[in-house]
Amino acid sequence: MNSEEVKLSFLQGFFEEETKKRKRIKKVLLFVVIAISIIILSVICIYAQDTTVVPNIKVTKTYIGLVGVGAVDTNYNFKNSSSAMVSACAIARLNQDFQLTVNLVSMDNFSQTIGHYFLQYGNEKTTWMVKTGQVSRLISFHRPNPVSPGMHFEPASKAIMPGATLGGATWFNYGSGQLAGGLYKTKSLTGANLIEYDLGFVQNIGKLNLRLSGYYSQIGQGAVLTGKFKGCELTAYTDTDSLASTFVNLSSKLFNWNIGDLYLDQIYDFKQGRFNRLEVGWYDIYNVDIAGLQGNVCLGFGWRQYPERSFRLYIWPYIFQTGGVR
C-alpha cells in the first residue's frame, strides 16, 4: 500500500467516524428536545382539566420511557439494547358531537415516527360512533393504544396484527357491547393499493370484556379474539398466511396477591412448522417518586426459546400521564 492509499484509507476512516459522531449527537439532541416537549405536555396534561385558556383543546395523554434489555444466550454471550419512546395525544372538541384526535409517537430511539389523526362523531356512550382519517383498524384495537406504555413494550404476538391506516369505521353501541364495520386503504407486499374491510364486535359478559374482530382483503383474511378479567388477558390471533399467535397475561391479583404477572408470548408458523417466537416470563410494575416526579419502573425477566435461546432481563422506567379526557 503506497502513501496515497494510506492517506485515502485514513481519510475514509476519519470521515466515517465523524459521521457516526454526528449521528449520535443528533440522536441525543433529538431525545432532549422531545423529552422537554413531553415534560411540558405532561404539565399541561395535569392542569388541562382546570384551565380555561384553551377550553376546546386538551392534551389527554403523554408518555416518555426507556426500555433496557439484557440477554444471555446458552453460550454465555451477553447482549444488551435499549429503546426510547415519547408520545402524546391531543383532542380538539369541535362541538358537542365532533372531535379531532391527534396521536404522535416517536419510538425505536426516534428512528420511527407514527401519526394517527382522525375525526370522530359520538363516543362509546352514544348509540352511533364514526371515526375517519389515519386511524386504527378494528382489529388494531386489540393492540395497545398508540400513546401508552403498552405500545412501547408491545409483545411480538400483538405486533404482527395489522396497524393503523387511512380509512373509517362505524360503531353501533347496544348497551352491553358494540357492533362495528370499517373500510381501509392498504398496500400489498408489491405496493399495489388494496381496500380491506373489518368486521367486529365487543361483548361484555359480566366482568369479562370479550372482543372479536376479523378482516378480509384480496390477499388474505384474519381474526383475533381477546378477553380480560381481573388483570388477566388472553389475545389469540390467526391469519390465512398460516401464522397464529397467542399472548397470555396471568395476574397474581386473580388470587388476591400482589407479586407481579406471568406472561406467554408466542407466534407459530404452520407453513414452516416452527415457532417464530416463544417466550415466557414474569414482570411487576412499581410506582416511584423522585424529587416530586412521579413515574413507574417495570422489572421483569423471561426465557426465550425462539428465535434464539436466551435468558432476558428487562428494566423499564417510564412516565405516563393522563387527564382531561372528554
C-alpha positions as CSV (number, residue, x, y, z in Angstrom):
1,M,0.0,0.0,0.0
2,N,1.6,3.3,-1.1
3,S,1.4,6.6,0.7
4,E,-1.6,7.9,-1.3
5,E,-3.6,4.7,-0.5
6,V,-2.7,5.1,3.2
7,K,-3.9,8.7,3.2
8,L,-7.1,7.8,1.4
9,S,-7.8,4.9,3.9
10,F,-7.1,7.3,6.8
11,L,-9.5,10.0,5.4
12,Q,-12.2,7.4,4.8
13,G,-11.9,6.1,8.3
14,F,-11.9,9.7,9.7
15,F,-15.0,10.8,7.8
16,E,-16.9,7.6,8.7
17,E,-16.1,8.1,12.4
18,E,-17.1,11.8,12.2
19,T,-20.4,10.8,10.5
20,K,-21.1,8.3,13.3
21,K,-20.4,11.0,15.9
22,R,-22.7,13.5,14.2
23,K,-25.5,10.9,14.1
24,R,-25.0,10.1,17.8
25,I,-25.1,13.9,18.6
26,K,-28.3,14.3,16.5
27,K,-30.0,11.5,18.3
28,V,-29.1,12.9,21.7
29,L,-30.3,16.4,20.8
30,L,-33.5,14.9,19.3
31,F,-34.1,13.0,22.5
32,V,-33.5,16.1,24.7
33,V,-35.9,18.3,22.6
34,I,-38.6,15.7,22.5
35,A,-38.2,14.8,26.2
36,I,-38.5,18.5,27.2
37,S,-41.6,18.8,24.9
38,I,-43.2,15.8,26.6
39,I,-42.5,17.1,30.1
40,I,-44.1,20.4,29.1
41,L,-47.1,18.5,27.7
42,S,-47.2,16.4,30.9
43,V,-47.6,19.6,33.0
44,I,-50.3,20.8,30.6
45,C,-52.0,17.4,30.8
46,I,-52.1,17.6,34.6
47,Y,-53.8,21.0,34.6
48,A,-55.8,20.7,31.4
49,Q,-59.0,19.9,33.3
50,D,-58.9,23.1,35.3
51,T,-57.6,25.6,32.8
52,T,-59.8,27.8,30.6
53,V,-57.1,29.2,28.5
54,V,-57.7,26.7,25.6
55,P,-61.0,25.2,26.6
56,N,-61.6,23.1,23.4
57,I,-58.1,21.6,23.0
58,K,-56.7,19.2,25.7
59,V,-53.6,17.1,25.9
60,T,-55.1,13.9,27.2
61,K,-52.1,11.6,27.4
62,T,-48.3,11.9,27.5
63,Y,-45.7,9.2,27.7
64,I,-41.9,9.1,27.9
65,G,-40.0,5.9,28.6
66,L,-36.8,3.9,28.1
67,V,-36.7,0.1,27.8
68,G,-33.4,-1.6,28.6
69,V,-32.9,-5.3,27.7
70,G,-30.0,-7.6,28.7
71,A,-29.8,-11.1,27.2
72,V,-27.5,-14.1,27.9
73,D,-27.6,-17.0,25.4
74,T,-26.7,-20.6,26.0
75,N,-23.1,-19.9,25.1
76,Y,-22.9,-17.2,27.8
77,N,-22.7,-14.4,25.3
78,F,-24.2,-11.2,26.6
79,K,-26.1,-8.7,24.5
80,N,-27.8,-5.5,25.6
81,S,-30.1,-3.0,23.9
82,S,-32.2,0.0,24.7
83,S,-35.2,1.7,23.1
84,A,-36.6,5.2,23.9
85,M,-40.1,6.3,23.1
86,V,-42.0,9.6,23.6
87,S,-45.7,10.2,22.6
88,A,-48.6,12.5,23.2
89,C,-52.3,12.6,22.4
90,A,-54.3,15.8,21.9
91,I,-58.1,16.2,21.4
92,A,-59.8,19.2,19.9
93,R,-63.5,19.4,20.8
94,L,-65.2,20.9,17.7
95,N,-68.7,20.9,19.1
96,Q,-70.9,18.6,21.2
97,D,-70.8,15.7,18.7
98,F,-67.5,16.1,16.8
99,Q,-63.9,15.9,18.0
100,L,-60.5,15.7,16.3
101,T,-57.8,13.4,17.8
102,V,-54.1,13.5,17.1
103,N,-51.6,10.9,18.3
104,L,-47.9,11.4,17.8
105,V,-45.4,8.7,18.6
106,S,-41.6,8.6,18.2
107,M,-40.1,5.3,19.0
108,D,-37.2,2.9,18.3
109,N,-34.8,5.6,19.5
110,F,-36.6,8.1,17.4
111,S,-35.9,6.3,14.1
112,Q,-39.7,5.7,13.6
113,T,-42.4,8.3,13.9
114,I,-46.1,7.3,13.9
115,G,-49.0,9.7,13.5
116,H,-52.7,9.0,14.0
117,Y,-55.2,11.7,13.2
118,F,-58.9,11.2,12.9
119,L,-62.3,12.9,13.1
120,Q,-64.8,11.3,15.4
121,Y,-68.5,11.6,15.8
122,G,-70.1,10.4,19.0
123,N,-68.4,8.2,21.6
124,E,-68.7,4.9,23.4
125,K,-71.8,6.2,25.3
126,T,-73.8,7.3,22.2
127,T,-75.7,4.9,20.0
128,W,-73.5,5.6,17.0
129,M,-69.8,6.4,16.7
130,V,-67.9,7.1,13.5
131,K,-64.2,7.6,13.0
132,T,-62.4,8.6,9.8
133,G,-58.8,9.5,9.0
134,Q,-55.5,7.9,9.7
135,V,-57.0,5.6,12.2
136,S,-56.5,2.2,13.9
137,R,-58.4,-0.6,12.2
138,L,-60.9,-2.5,14.2
139,I,-58.5,-5.4,14.5
140,S,-55.8,-2.9,15.7
141,F,-57.9,-2.1,18.8
142,H,-56.7,-5.4,20.2
143,R,-53.3,-3.9,20.2
144,P,-52.2,-1.3,22.8
145,N,-53.2,2.4,22.5
146,P,-50.6,4.3,20.4
147,V,-49.9,6.6,23.4
148,S,-49.4,4.2,26.2
149,P,-46.7,2.1,27.9
150,G,-48.1,-1.0,26.2
151,M,-47.2,0.5,22.8
152,H,-43.6,0.9,23.9
153,F,-43.2,-2.7,25.0
154,E,-45.7,-4.4,22.7
155,P,-45.5,-8.2,22.6
156,A,-44.5,-9.7,19.3
157,S,-47.7,-11.8,19.2
158,K,-49.7,-8.5,19.1
159,A,-47.3,-6.5,16.8
160,I,-47.9,-8.9,13.9
161,M,-51.5,-7.7,13.6
162,P,-52.4,-5.0,11.0
163,G,-51.9,-1.5,12.3
164,A,-53.3,2.0,11.6
165,T,-54.1,3.1,8.1
166,L,-56.3,5.5,6.1
167,G,-59.9,4.7,6.3
168,G,-63.0,4.8,8.5
169,A,-65.3,2.8,10.7
170,T,-68.8,2.9,12.3
171,W,-69.8,1.5,15.7
172,F,-73.2,0.7,16.9
173,N,-73.4,0.6,20.7
174,Y,-76.2,-1.6,22.2
175,G,-75.5,-1.3,25.9
176,S,-73.5,-4.4,26.8
177,G,-71.4,-4.3,23.7
178,Q,-70.7,-3.0,20.2
179,L,-71.0,-4.0,16.6
180,A,-68.6,-2.4,14.1
181,G,-67.5,-2.3,10.5
182,G,-64.9,-0.4,8.6
183,L,-63.2,0.2,5.2
184,Y,-59.4,0.8,4.9
185,K,-56.9,1.5,2.2
186,T,-53.7,-0.6,2.5
187,K,-50.9,-1.8,0.3
188,S,-49.8,-5.3,-0.7
189,L,-46.2,-6.6,-0.5
190,T,-45.8,-5.5,-4.1
191,G,-47.0,-2.0,-3.4
192,A,-50.4,-2.3,-5.0
193,N,-53.3,-0.4,-3.4
194,L,-55.9,-2.6,-1.7
195,I,-59.2,-2.0,0.0
196,E,-59.8,-4.1,3.1
197,Y,-62.8,-4.3,5.4
198,D,-63.0,-5.2,9.0
199,L,-66.0,-6.6,10.9
200,G,-66.1,-6.9,14.7
201,F,-68.0,-6.9,17.9
202,V,-67.4,-6.3,21.6
203,Q,-69.5,-8.2,24.1
204,N,-69.2,-7.7,27.9
205,I,-70.1,-10.8,29.8
206,G,-70.2,-9.9,33.5
207,K,-66.7,-8.6,34.2
208,L,-65.2,-10.4,31.2
209,N,-64.6,-8.0,28.3
210,L,-64.8,-10.3,25.2
211,R,-63.8,-8.7,21.9
212,L,-63.8,-10.5,18.5
213,S,-62.7,-8.9,15.2
214,G,-61.9,-10.1,11.7
215,Y,-60.7,-8.6,8.4
216,Y,-60.9,-9.5,4.8
217,S,-58.9,-8.4,1.7
218,Q,-58.0,-9.7,-1.8
219,I,-54.8,-11.2,-0.4
220,G,-55.8,-12.7,3.0
221,Q,-58.0,-12.8,6.0
222,G,-57.5,-12.9,9.7
223,A,-59.3,-12.9,13.1
224,V,-58.4,-12.0,16.7
225,L,-60.2,-12.7,20.0
226,T,-59.4,-11.1,23.3
227,G,-60.7,-11.4,26.8
228,K,-59.8,-9.6,30.0
229,F,-60.6,-10.4,33.6
230,K,-59.1,-9.0,36.9
231,G,-55.8,-8.0,35.2
232,C,-55.6,-11.3,33.3
233,E,-55.6,-11.2,29.5
234,L,-55.8,-13.6,26.6
235,T,-55.2,-12.5,23.0
236,A,-55.4,-15.1,20.2
237,Y,-54.7,-14.1,16.5
238,T,-54.6,-16.1,13.2
239,D,-54.4,-15.3,9.5
240,T,-54.5,-17.1,6.2
241,D,-50.7,-16.8,5.9
242,S,-50.7,-19.6,8.5
243,L,-49.5,-17.5,11.3
244,A,-51.1,-18.0,14.7
245,S,-50.1,-16.0,17.8
246,T,-51.1,-16.1,21.5
247,F,-50.4,-13.6,24.3
248,V,-51.4,-14.7,27.8
249,N,-51.0,-12.4,30.9
250,L,-51.8,-14.1,34.2
251,S,-52.1,-11.6,37.0
252,S,-51.4,-12.5,40.6
253,K,-54.4,-10.2,41.5
254,L,-56.6,-13.0,40.3
255,F,-55.7,-14.8,43.6
256,N,-55.7,-11.5,45.6
257,W,-51.9,-11.5,45.6
258,N,-49.6,-8.6,44.6
259,I,-46.5,-10.4,43.3
260,G,-46.5,-9.4,39.7
261,D,-47.7,-11.1,36.5
262,L,-46.7,-14.1,34.4
263,Y,-46.8,-13.9,30.6
264,L,-46.6,-16.1,27.5
265,D,-45.7,-14.6,24.1
266,Q,-45.8,-17.0,21.1
267,I,-46.1,-16.9,17.3
268,Y,-46.4,-20.2,15.4
269,D,-45.9,-20.6,11.6
270,F,-47.9,-23.6,10.3
271,K,-46.3,-23.4,6.9
272,Q,-42.8,-23.7,8.3
273,G,-43.9,-26.0,11.2
274,R,-42.0,-24.0,13.8
275,F,-42.2,-21.2,16.3
276,N,-41.2,-17.7,15.2
277,R,-41.4,-16.5,18.8
278,L,-41.8,-18.4,22.2
279,E,-41.1,-16.6,25.4
280,V,-42.3,-17.0,29.0
281,G,-41.6,-14.8,32.0
282,W,-42.5,-12.6,34.9
283,Y,-42.8,-8.8,35.5
284,D,-44.0,-6.3,38.0
285,I,-44.6,-2.5,38.0
286,Y,-43.5,-0.3,40.8
287,N,-44.6,3.3,41.5
288,V,-41.7,5.7,42.2
289,D,-41.4,9.3,43.3
290,I,-38.1,11.1,42.7
291,A,-37.9,14.8,43.7
292,G,-41.6,15.1,43.3
293,L,-41.6,13.5,39.8
294,Q,-43.9,10.5,39.8
295,G,-43.4,7.6,37.5
296,N,-43.1,3.9,37.2
297,V,-40.4,1.3,36.9
298,C,-41.1,-2.2,35.4
299,L,-38.8,-5.0,36.2
300,G,-39.0,-8.4,34.5
301,F,-37.2,-11.5,33.3
302,G,-38.0,-14.2,30.8
303,W,-36.8,-17.2,28.9
304,R,-36.9,-17.0,25.1
305,Q,-36.8,-20.4,23.3
306,Y,-37.3,-19.0,19.8
307,P,-35.9,-17.4,17.7
308,E,-32.8,-17.7,19.9
309,R,-32.5,-19.4,23.3
310,S,-31.6,-16.8,25.9
311,F,-32.4,-15.6,29.4
312,R,-33.6,-12.0,29.3
313,L,-33.7,-9.2,31.9
314,Y,-35.9,-6.1,31.4
315,I,-35.6,-2.7,33.1
316,W,-38.2,-0.1,32.0
317,P,-38.6,3.3,33.7
318,Y,-41.4,5.5,32.3
319,I,-43.8,8.4,33.0
320,F,-47.4,8.1,31.8
321,Q,-49.8,10.9,32.4
322,T,-53.5,11.0,31.6
323,G,-56.1,13.7,32.1
324,G,-58.6,15.9,30.6
325,V,-60.3,13.1,28.7
326,R,-63.7,14.2,27.3
